[in-house]
Amino acid sequence: MTIRTTNQADVIPLRPLPTAADPAPQDLSQGPPREPLWRDLVGEVLRRERRSQRRTLKDVSEASRISMAYLSEVERGRKEASSEVLAAAAQALGLSLADVLALAGERLVSLTAARTRSRSRSLGTAGGHRPERTTGPVGATGPAGPMGGVLLAA
């Protein structure tokens, strides 16, 4: 056994790469869309805001003092940016870090609501809503849900 083979690790991707058999991202007929990652949502917000201001990646990169390559990867959801990097990019766009996070949070809520509706339709529940769970752990009061007793309605 060589040093090269002992230093190799198995890498398990969080999201498998799409294959030809996978449905298109907007095709809901094949089931609900995948859970969005935070880095994708934040990158989407940064890119959308930059484009709405008709600014180039180079312009925002120089204003934020973030390399153009890194900023591009953040916008594409390839890199998980630190709060300092996000704050610098936000400031270069005339936003606060809170603005960027709030916009990403709103997008997450809308995507989650769409996933919930899609899942409800695929389960065939009446009216497009899931029945409320009324059972939970022993000693729990109120309805139990995936968020530790917090139910989200869409």
Accessible surface in RSA format (square Angstrom, percent):
REM  Atomic radii and reference values for relative SASA: ProtOr
REM  Chains: A
REM  Algorithm: Lee & Richards
REM  Probe-radius: 1.40
REM  Slices: 20
REM RES _ NUM      All-atoms   Total-Side   Main-Chain    Non-polar    All polar
REM                ABS   REL    ABS   REL    ABS   REL    ABS   REL    ABS   REL
RES MET A   1   199.73 103.4 109.88  72.7  89.85 213.9 105.39  89.6  94.34 125.0
RES THR A   2    84.98  60.4  77.63  78.7   7.35  17.5  81.33 109.2   3.64   5.5
RES ILE A   3   133.90  76.2 124.74  92.9   9.16  22.1 126.95  91.4   6.94  18.8
RES ARG A   4   181.63  76.3 174.79  89.1   6.84  16.3  59.21  80.9 122.42  74.2
RES THR A   5    71.77  51.0  58.60  59.4  13.16  31.4  58.23  78.2  13.54  20.5
RES THR A   6    75.08  53.4  43.70  44.3  31.37  74.8  47.56  63.9  27.52  41.6
RES ASN A   7   111.72  77.0  80.88  78.2  30.84  74.3  29.37  70.7  82.35  79.6
RES GLN A   8   127.51  71.3 100.19  73.2  27.32  65.1  38.56  82.1  88.95  67.5
RES ALA A   9    84.91  78.1  56.24  86.8  28.67  65.2  63.41  89.3  21.50  57.0
RES ASP A  10   142.46  99.8 112.77 112.2  29.69  70.2  31.05  73.1 111.41 111.1
RES VAL A  11   129.53  85.2 101.83  92.2  27.70  66.8 104.98  91.2  24.55  66.6
RES ILE A  12   152.68  86.9 130.58  97.3  22.11  53.3 131.33  94.6  21.35  57.9
RES PRO A  13    78.57  57.3  61.84  56.4  16.73  60.8  69.60  57.5   8.97  55.7
RES LEU A  14   145.71  81.1 112.35  80.4  33.36  83.9 115.22  80.9  30.49  82.0
RES ARG A  15    88.49  37.2  77.19  39.3  11.30  26.9  22.61  30.9  65.88  39.9
RES PRO A  16    83.18  60.6  80.18  73.1   2.99  10.9  80.92  66.8   2.26  14.0
RES LEU A  17   150.77  84.0 141.69 101.4   9.08  22.8 142.08  99.8   8.69  23.4
RES PRO A  18   100.50  73.2  79.77  72.7  20.73  75.4  79.96  66.0  20.54 127.7
RES THR A  19    86.51  61.5  70.11  71.1  16.39  39.1  73.78  99.1  12.73  19.2
RES ALA A  20   115.82 106.5  69.31 107.0  46.51 105.8  82.81 116.6  33.01  87.5
RES ALA A  21    99.53  91.5  60.31  93.1  39.22  89.2  72.15 101.6  27.39  72.5
RES ASP A  22    51.93  36.4  35.99  35.8  15.94  37.7   6.90  16.3  45.02  44.9
RES PRO A  23    64.22  46.8  43.00  39.2  21.21  77.1  51.33  42.4  12.89  80.1
RES ALA A  24    63.47  58.4  48.93  75.5  14.53  33.1  55.94  78.8   7.52  19.9
RES PRO A  25   119.63  87.2  95.37  86.9  24.26  88.2 107.73  88.9  11.89  73.9
RES GLN A  26   162.45  90.8 143.94 105.2  18.51  44.1  63.32 134.8  99.13  75.2
RES ASP A  27    54.41  38.1  41.77  41.6  12.64  29.9  17.66  41.6  36.75  36.6
RES LEU A  28    80.02  44.6  65.59  46.9  14.43  36.3  65.90  46.3  14.13  38.0
RES SER A  29    95.64  80.8  52.10  69.5  43.54 100.3  55.80 118.8  39.84  55.8
RES GLN A  30   125.06  69.9  90.47  66.1  34.59  82.4  14.79  31.5 110.27  83.6
RES GLY A  31    23.26  28.7   0.00   N/A  23.26  28.7  17.26  47.4   5.99  13.4
RES PRO A  32    54.60  39.8  35.53  32.4  19.08  69.3  35.53  29.3  19.08 118.6
RES PRO A  33    41.52  30.3  29.33  26.7  12.20  44.3  40.67  33.6   0.85   5.3
RES ARG A  34   127.43  53.5 107.68  54.9  19.75  47.0  55.66  76.1  71.77  43.5
RES GLU A  35    95.15  54.6  88.47  66.9   6.68  15.9  49.03  94.8  46.12  37.7
RES PRO A  36    23.95  17.5   9.79   8.9  14.16  51.5  15.40  12.7   8.55  53.1
RES LEU A  37    42.33  23.6  40.47  29.0   1.86   4.7  42.33  29.7   0.00   0.0
RES TRP A  38    98.66  39.6  90.06  43.6   8.60  20.2  79.09  42.2  19.57  31.7
RES ARG A  39    62.98  26.4  57.74  29.4   5.23  12.5   5.94   8.1  57.04  34.6
RES ASP A  40    35.61  24.9  29.71  29.6   5.89  13.9  22.60  53.2  13.01  13.0
RES LEU A  41     2.87   1.6   2.85   2.0   0.03   0.1   2.85   2.0   0.03   0.1
RES VAL A  42     4.68   3.1   4.68   4.2   0.00   0.0   4.68   4.1   0.00   0.0
RES GLY A  43     0.02   0.0   0.00   N/A   0.02   0.0   0.00   0.0   0.02   0.0
RES GLU A  44    60.45  34.7  54.13  40.9   6.32  15.1  33.13  64.1  27.32  22.3
RES VAL A  45     1.14   0.8   0.57   0.5   0.57   1.4   0.57   0.5   0.57   1.5
RES LEU A  46     1.39   0.8   1.37   1.0   0.02   0.0   1.37   1.0   0.02   0.1
RES ARG A  47    57.28  24.0  57.28  29.2   0.00   0.0  15.91  21.7  41.37  25.1
RES ARG A  48   112.54  47.3 106.16  54.1   6.38  15.2  71.06  97.1  41.48  25.1
RES GLU A  49    41.44  23.8  39.69  30.0   1.75   4.2   2.70   5.2  38.74  31.6
RES ARG A  50    20.35   8.5  20.35  10.4   0.00   0.0   0.26   0.4  20.09  12.2
RES ARG A  51   146.64  61.6 133.51  68.1  13.13  31.3  47.38  64.7  99.27  60.2
RES SER A  52    80.86  68.3  42.77  57.1  38.09  87.7  49.57 105.6  31.29  43.8
RES GLN A  53    62.37  34.9  37.19  27.2  25.18  60.0  31.89  67.9  30.48  23.1
RES ARG A  54   220.17  92.4 184.94  94.3  35.23  83.9  69.26  94.7 150.90  91.5
RES ARG A  55    58.87  24.7  48.74  24.8  10.13  24.1  27.52  37.6  31.35  19.0
RES THR A  56    84.76  60.3  79.98  81.1   4.78  11.4  78.27 105.1   6.49   9.8
RES LEU A  57    35.76  19.9  32.60  23.3   3.16   7.9  32.60  22.9   3.16   8.5
RES LYS A  58   122.70  59.9 121.74  74.7   0.96   2.3  64.80  58.3  57.90  61.7
RES ASP A  59    58.33  40.9  54.76  54.5   3.57   8.4  18.83  44.3  39.50  39.4
RES VAL A  60     1.65   1.1   1.65   1.5   0.00   0.0   1.65   1.4   0.00   0.0
RES SER A  61     9.87   8.3   8.83  11.8   1.05   2.4   0.60   1.3   9.28  13.0
RES GLU A  62   112.35  64.5  91.67  69.3  20.68  49.2  48.02  92.9  64.33  52.5
RES ALA A  63    60.67  55.8  22.08  34.1  38.58  87.8  34.58  48.7  26.09  69.1
RES SER A  64    11.17   9.4   0.00   0.0  11.17  25.7   3.19   6.8   7.98  11.2
RES ARG A  65   222.09  93.2 184.37  94.0  37.72  89.8  71.20  97.3 150.89  91.4
RES ILE A  66    16.09   9.2   9.90   7.4   6.18  14.9  14.59  10.5   1.50   4.1
RES SER A  67    70.68  59.7  51.53  68.8  19.16  44.1  55.00 117.1  15.68  22.0
RES MET A  68    93.73  48.5  88.61  58.6   5.12  12.2  83.03  70.6  10.71  14.2
RES ALA A  69    71.24  65.5  60.02  92.6  11.22  25.5  68.03  95.8   3.21   8.5
RES TYR A  70    68.68  32.1  66.03  37.6   2.65   6.9  52.75  39.6  15.93  19.6
RES LEU A  71     1.61   0.9   1.61   1.2   0.00   0.0   1.61   1.1   0.00   0.0
RES SER A  72    21.02  17.8  21.02  28.0   0.00   0.0   7.41  15.8  13.60  19.1
RES GLU A  73    51.45  29.5  51.45  38.9   0.00   0.0   5.16  10.0  46.29  37.8
RES VAL A  74     3.37   2.2   3.20   2.9   0.16   0.4   3.20   2.8   0.16   0.4
RES GLU A  75     8.80   5.1   1.88   1.4   6.93  16.5   0.00   0.0   8.80   7.2
RES ARG A  76   105.11  44.1  86.03  43.9  19.08  45.4  42.09  57.5  63.02  38.2
RES GLY A  77     2.75   3.4   0.00   N/A   2.75   3.4   0.00   0.0   2.75   6.2
RES ARG A  78   154.09  64.7 129.38  66.0  24.71  58.8  36.13  49.4 117.96  71.5
RES LYS A  79    84.54  41.2  81.82  50.2   2.72   6.5  26.67  24.0  57.87  61.6
RES GLU A  80   111.10  63.8  87.60  66.3  23.51  56.0  52.73 102.0  58.38  47.7
RES ALA A  81    17.98  16.5   0.74   1.1  17.24  39.2   0.74   1.0  17.24  45.7
RES SER A  82    53.37  45.1  39.56  52.8  13.81  31.8  46.51  99.0   6.87   9.6
RES SER A  83    66.98  56.6  57.96  77.4   9.01  20.8  35.48  75.6  31.49  44.1
RES GLU A  84   128.80  73.9 118.71  89.8  10.09  24.0  69.53 134.5  59.27  48.4
RES VAL A  85    34.78  22.9  33.00  29.9   1.78   4.3  34.78  30.2   0.00   0.0
RES LEU A  86    15.85   8.8  15.85  11.3   0.00   0.0  15.85  11.1   0.00   0.0
RES ALA A  87    37.89  34.8  34.35  53.0   3.54   8.1  34.97  49.2   2.92   7.7
RES ALA A  88    29.56  27.2  23.55  36.3   6.01  13.7  27.91  39.3   1.65   4.4
RES ALA A  89     0.63   0.6   0.63   1.0   0.00   0.0   0.63   0.9   0.00   0.0
RES ALA A  90     0.10   0.1   0.10   0.2   0.00   0.0   0.10   0.1   0.00   0.0
RES GLN A  91   141.04  78.9 129.66  94.8  11.38  27.1  37.91  80.7 103.13  78.2
RES ALA A  92    15.59  14.3   0.01   0.0  15.58  35.4   7.95  11.2   7.64  20.2
RES LEU A  93     7.05   3.9   2.00   1.4   5.05  12.7   2.88   2.0   4.17  11.2
RES GLY A  94    69.79  86.1   0.00   N/A  69.79  86.1  38.12 104.6  31.67  70.9
RES LEU A  95    38.24  21.3  27.84  19.9  10.40  26.2  31.48  22.1   6.77  18.2
RES SER A  96    54.65  46.2  44.87  59.9   9.78  22.5  48.55 103.4   6.10   8.5
RES LEU A  97    52.13  29.0  46.18  33.0   5.95  15.0  46.18  32.4   5.95  16.0
RES ALA A  98    69.60  64.0  59.95  92.5   9.65  22.0  65.40  92.1   4.20  11.1
RES ASP A  99    60.89  42.7  57.35  57.1   3.54   8.4  10.31  24.3  50.58  50.4
RES VAL A 100     0.00   0.0   0.00   0.0   0.00   0.0   0.00   0.0   0.00   0.0
RES LEU A 101    64.87  36.1  60.92  43.6   3.95   9.9  61.24  43.0   3.63   9.8
RES ALA A 102    55.16  50.7  42.01  64.8  13.15  29.9  53.72  75.7   1.44   3.8
RES LEU A 103    59.32  33.0  57.25  41.0   2.07   5.2  57.25  40.2   2.07   5.6
RES ALA A 104     0.00   0.0   0.00   0.0   0.00   0.0   0.00   0.0   0.00   0.0
RES GLY A 105    22.00  27.1   0.00   N/A  22.00  27.1  21.75  59.7   0.25   0.6
RES GLU A 106   112.44  64.6 102.87  77.8   9.58  22.8  46.78  90.5  65.67  53.6
RES ARG A 107    86.93  36.5  82.83  42.2   4.10   9.8  18.05  24.7  68.88  41.7
RES LEU A 108    54.15  30.2  54.15  38.7   0.00   0.0  54.15  38.0   0.00   0.0
RES VAL A 109   105.49  69.4 102.45  92.8   3.03   7.3 104.65  90.9   0.84   2.3
RES SER A 110    53.75  45.4  44.65  59.6   9.10  21.0  46.98 100.0   6.77   9.5
RES LEU A 111    43.23  24.1  42.59  30.5   0.64   1.6  42.76  30.0   0.47   1.3
RES THR A 112    44.87  31.9  44.87  45.5   0.00   0.0  40.17  54.0   4.70   7.1
RES ALA A 113    18.95  17.4  16.22  25.0   2.73   6.2  18.38  25.9   0.57   1.5
RES ALA A 114    29.93  27.5  27.82  42.9   2.11   4.8  28.55  40.2   1.38   3.7
RES ARG A 115    34.03  14.3  34.03  17.3   0.00   0.0   1.63   2.2  32.39  19.6
RES THR A 116    38.34  27.3  38.34  38.9   0.00   0.0  25.05  33.6  13.29  20.1
RES ARG A 117   108.94  45.7 107.85  55.0   1.09   2.6  44.07  60.2  64.86  39.3
RES SER A 118     6.55   5.5   4.48   6.0   2.08   4.8   0.70   1.5   5.85   8.2
RES ARG A 119    67.26  28.2  67.26  34.3   0.00   0.0  22.75  31.1  44.51  27.0
RES SER A 120     1.01   0.9   1.01   1.4   0.00   0.0   0.00   0.0   1.01   1.4
RES ARG A 121   145.96  61.3 124.67  63.6  21.29  50.7  67.80  92.7  78.16  47.4
RES SER A 122    77.95  65.9  36.37  48.5  41.57  95.8  40.28  85.8  37.67  52.8
RES LEU A 123   108.83  60.6  77.37  55.4  31.46  79.1  81.28  57.1  27.56  74.2
RES GLY A 124    62.60  77.2   0.00   N/A  62.60  77.2  32.24  88.5  30.35  68.0
RES THR A 125    36.21  25.8  19.59  19.9  16.63  39.6  25.44  34.2  10.77  16.3
RES ALA A 126    95.10  87.4  68.98 106.5  26.11  59.4  79.02 111.3  16.08  42.6
RES GLY A 127    73.29  90.4   0.00   N/A  73.29  90.4  44.21 121.3  29.08  65.1
RES GLY A 128    27.59  34.0   0.00   N/A  27.59  34.0  17.93  49.2   9.67  21.6
RES HIS A 129   123.19  67.3 117.34  81.6   5.85  15.0  74.01  76.3  49.18  57.2
RES ARG A 130   111.57  46.8  91.07  46.4  20.50  48.8  26.38  36.1  85.19  51.6
RES PRO A 131   106.03  77.3  82.86  75.5  23.17  84.2  94.95  78.4  11.08  68.9
RES GLU A 132   111.02  63.7  82.76  62.6  28.26  67.3  30.58  59.1  80.44  65.7
RES ARG A 133   132.09  55.5 125.03  63.7   7.06  16.8  63.24  86.4  68.85  41.7
RES THR A 134   108.53  77.2  82.64  83.8  25.89  61.7  57.43  77.1  51.10  77.2
RES THR A 135   100.22  71.3  96.00  97.3   4.22  10.1  75.29 101.1  24.93  37.7
RES GLY A 136    38.79  47.8   0.00   N/A  38.79  47.8   7.59  20.8  31.21  69.9
RES PRO A 137    98.91  72.1  81.73  74.5  17.17  62.4  94.12  77.7   4.78  29.7
RES VAL A 138   160.51 105.6 128.70 116.5  31.81  76.7 135.38 117.6  25.13  68.2
RES GLY A 139    73.81  91.0   0.00   N/A  73.81  91.0  41.57 114.1  32.24  72.2
RES ALA A 140    56.44  51.9  21.01  32.4  35.44  80.6  31.26  44.0  25.18  66.7
RES THR A 141   131.93  93.8 104.28 105.7  27.65  65.9  76.42 102.6  55.51  83.9
RES GLY A 142    52.07  64.2   0.00   N/A  52.07  64.2  31.90  87.5  20.17  45.2
RES PRO A 143    50.23  36.6  46.09  42.0   4.14  15.1  46.98  38.8   3.25  20.2
RES ALA A 144     9.46   8.7   7.94  12.3   1.52   3.5   9.46  13.3   0.00   0.0
RES GLY A 145    13.04  16.1   0.00   N/A  13.04  16.1   1.14   3.1  11.90  26.7
RES PRO A 146   120.42  87.8  80.85  73.7  39.57 143.8  93.27  77.0  27.15 168.8
RES MET A 147   116.02  60.1  95.89  63.5  20.12  47.9  76.37  64.9  39.65  52.5
RES GLY A 148    76.66  94.5   0.00   N/A  76.66  94.5  43.24 118.7  33.41  74.8
RES GLY A 149    39.93  49.2   0.00   N/A  39.93  49.2  18.09  49.6  21.84  48.9
RES VAL A 150    83.22  54.8  79.68  72.1   3.54   8.5  83.22  72.3   0.00   0.0
RES LEU A 151    74.51  41.5  48.71  34.8  25.80  64.9  48.71  34.2  25.80  69.4
RES LEU A 152   127.54  71.0  96.76  69.2  30.78  77.4  98.76  69.4  28.78  77.5
RES ALA A 153   107.66  99.0  66.83 103.1  40.83  92.9  73.02 102.8  34.64  91.8
RES ALA A 154    67.30  61.9   8.98  13.9  58.32 132.7  40.71  57.3  26.58  70.4
END  Absolute sums over single chains surface
CHAIN  1 A    11142.7       8598.6       2544.1       6684.9       4457.8
END  Absolute sums over all chains
TOTAL         11142.7       8598.6       2544.1       6684.9       4457.8
